[in-house]
């Protein structure tokens, strides 16, 4: 295991507190397999000689699953459980974008995420990007990506009601 790999795991576990929130996705081997079946770009990374420096997790879903999640009716894990390979997907959940501290503010998460979305859009007719912000940086990233790609952006709020960010 590379030093960066261990650091990325610790960053994700600390920031999202996945160890203490059973409703969040923690990317087990079983979940990784399901994600790969949905689309190979659901899990994307940028690495250097020391290992990963950016990790991005995206999940293509149908509008019904998106609405259930945005309204707080289902958790992230349930969202992934409900997403089915081969299903027609019109929406994309930006689950997470994690960057090692010394590589932040260089546009790397944006670049990796846009590349992954474009790859997924080659298979699915994605018209909506949605997310659940854990930071102002996450919100800014989602807005920047949606603006560049010209797609609708929806946010799950703390009160579990969706909010359109670019009507």
Steps between C-alpha positions, in 0.01 A plus 500: 500500500629840411528783747251704296250214503503484879477878523205509260317234702556694820392826333174349376426320827570809709324757281186298426507301829408186306598279793219644711230556238351174373296686237808619310687309235842383616587312178533140607612237247133419435414867444804545276379211283151652476644841409713345224186331362321835490792658311881473525533878556287497817825465692763728353839606627806701417826360632868579502799276575396486869142391428162673481469874552137542384205264542158565347186292554201546265182291481267504197133463599154551365296807597286306750804393705637854478172645634487248785854590603456876466184482711681306775297183447804279436865498609809491278531125552137452401556721195782269388292190577212632286719602203501219246750424222344530156223726626428827319661776706433871464666625819840474660578514870830670581561302816850620580812666369801470729841659449813475713562840667821588314324452163192712569410821315659377176178399322586130519167383650314702238707352218458140620127547566427657161695223326304234689166669431577528130586130494175412677301732270624298201282215634222683685293809414593694813309827535529557876790500744409478867701506820492527878756762602730439794704817435490832319775364272277205408213732419727722286637196316152369418387843380810544283455157340129547431566843350772370269297197388175695471299262716248558778643494852297392804609495863383289791469744786541449873121491523481231230326717244653546161612841387553595136826689463485589132135515387 
